[in-house]
C-alpha cells in the first residue's frame, strides 16, 4: 500500500483536492517504491492514526490525476 501527500483525513477530501487540480503525490514508506505512472492503491490517513479509507488512484509522473 501507498500513501498520499498531503495527508487527507477522508477519501472525499482527496477526491476534491484532485478535482480542484491541487498537487497530490503518492509515496511508499516501505522498501518498495511506488510506480510513478499507472494505477496505485492508497490508504489514509497516515500512521499512527488508523486507516479509515482506501482508494485506487491513477498516477502520472508521480501526481494523482484520478481517484476511484
Secondary structure by P-SEA (a helix, b strand, c coil): ccccccccccaaaaaaaaaaccbbbbbbccccccccccbbbbbcccccccccccbbbbbccccccccc
